[in-house]
Amino acid sequence: MRVRILTAILFTCFGTAFAGTIHVRRGTLDFESVVVGDGPVHLEGDRHFSFDGFAQLARLDAADCSFPCEPRETVSLFATVVGNDLPGVVELGDQTFTDVGGLVSLSSMSLTITGQGTVPLMGKASTKIKSYPVKLVGQFVHYEGIPYAPVIENLVAKAKAIVTWTKYVGDPEYWVISHLTYSIGPN
């Protein structure tokens, strides 16, 4: 919260600079639990960009399918994580930002993923792994030089959501999402 207030004050006082777009070429956001929304994040892109961090308490709409989901049901694969919930290290060009998303850091990341998928049909398999196209957008905000105006780098990528569906055997049978990975890179 302090970072957001400090960022708002600095935006107001000094303005902003838009540095450009970073095309994320490869990476993953991996969630062992869609309910908790915690998992490692690794991204690589042009302009010698990389991010290594950890999503904490990411909002994952796929959590709706940690409870029963019916076959053919449409499921949102929306995900978002921002600021202090996305700490890590960014390398951009010849600079390294070691405290991205820290409580008193002047740099932060935000990521948003949009897309949807369809719950698979029932069959004999107890698990199914399905892939769905998604889009990633985000921002890396950092400060350079005096008067410390924030520099905003926009992140974009095409990706896929790799969903592990696990069957609940009962009456009726249904699917739950037991693992979710967003994968960026050649499909």
N, C-alpha and C positions, 0 to 999 in steps of 0.2 A: 504494500500500500504506500509506503514511504517513497518508493521508486516512482510510482505513478504520480504522486503529488509533486515530487521534484521535477519529473519530466514535464508535467503540465506548466510549472513555473518557468522552466527553461525555454519551452516552446513559446510561451507568451512573451518573455523578455527578449529573446534573441532570435526568434524565427527558426526556420528549418532549412535544411539543404537536402534535396533529393539526389542521391548519388547515382541511382540507376537500378537496373534489374539484374539479378543473379539467376541464371538458369541452373536449377539443381539437376544434376545428371545421374546421380546414384545415391543410394542410402536406404535406411530403414527406420521405422518407428515400430517397436515390437512390444506388444501388450500380452503378457501371460494371463491377465485377468481384465476383462472389459468392465467389470464392476469397479475395481480400484482405480484403473487408469494410470498405473505407473509402469514405466518401461524405458529402456535405453533408446537413444536417438543418435543416429549418425547420418550426416548429410555431406555431400560433396558437389561442387558446382564450378561453373566458369569463374574467371577472375581470381583463381586460386583460393576459392572459398571452401571451408570445411567447418562443420560443427559437430562436436562430440559432447553429448550431455545426457540428461535424464528427465523425462517427462514425469511430473508429479501431479497426481489428481487431475489428469487430462479429462475433459468432458468427452465421453464416447457414447454416441447415440446407440451403438451396437450393444450397450449394456441392457437395452430393452430385451435382447435375446439371450440374456443370462437366465431368463425365465422362459416359459414355453413360447415357441414360435411355430406357427402352422406352416406346412408346405405351401409354396407359391406366395406366401406373404412377402410384401415389399419391406425391406429393412433399410433404414438410413445408416450410412457409413460415415456420417458427419463426425468430425473430431476437431477439438481445438484445445490448445494449451498456450499459455502466455506468461511473460514476465518472470516472477519469482518461482513459478511452477515449471520453468524450463531452464534450469541452471546448466552451465557448461562452458566450453571454450570454443571461441571462433578464431579461425585463421582467415584473413582476407588480404590478398596481395602479400606484402611483406610485413604485415602487422599481426600480432596475436593479442586477443582480448581474453584474458584468463578468468574474469569474474562475471561473465554474462549471466544476467538474471539473479545476481547476488542481492542481498538485502540493501546494500548501500552502493551498488554498482551504477555506473552511468551508461551501461549498455544492457540491452535486453533483446530477446527473440520472441516472436509469436508465430504460430503455425496454425493453419486451418485447412482441413481436408473435407471435400464435398464429394458425394457420390451415393449410390444406393445399389442394393443387390436383392436377389430373390432367394427365399428359403428353398432348399432343394426338396425334391419329392422323397417320400419314404421308400425304403428298399431294404435289402438284407444287410447292407453295410452299417456298422455301428458308428463310424465316423466318415465324413466327407470333407475334402478340402476343395474349396471353390475360390475362383479369382474374379474380381470385379474391377472395372476401370474407375479411377477416382482422380481428382485434381487437388494439388497442394498449392496454397499461396501462403505467404508469410512476410514478415519484416524483421530485419536486423537493424536496430537503432543503436548508434554509437556517437561519440563526440570526438571532434578533432579540432585542435588549435583554439585560439582565442578569437572570438568571444564565446567559445563553447556552444556553438549552435549544433543541435542534433543533426546527424546525417542519417538518412533513412535509405536502406537498401531493401528493395522489394524482391521477394523470393517467389519463383514459379516453377512448377513441375507437373508432368503427367506421371501418374503412378498407378499401382493396382493394390487393392485390398485383398489379402490372402486370408480367407476365413476358414477356420477349422470348426466344422459343425459336428457336435456329438449328440447321438440319439439318446433320448430318455425313453426307456422301455416301460410302458405302463398302458393304461387305458384312458385316453388314447395315447399313441406314441407322438412325440414331438421332438424338435431340435432345439439345442442351445448352442451359443457360440462359446467355445472353450479356449480359443486362441485367435488373436488378430494381429496381423503384420501388414503395415503399409510399406510397400516396396517401390522404390524409385529406381529406374534404370531400364535397360533394354528389355522389352517384353518377349 
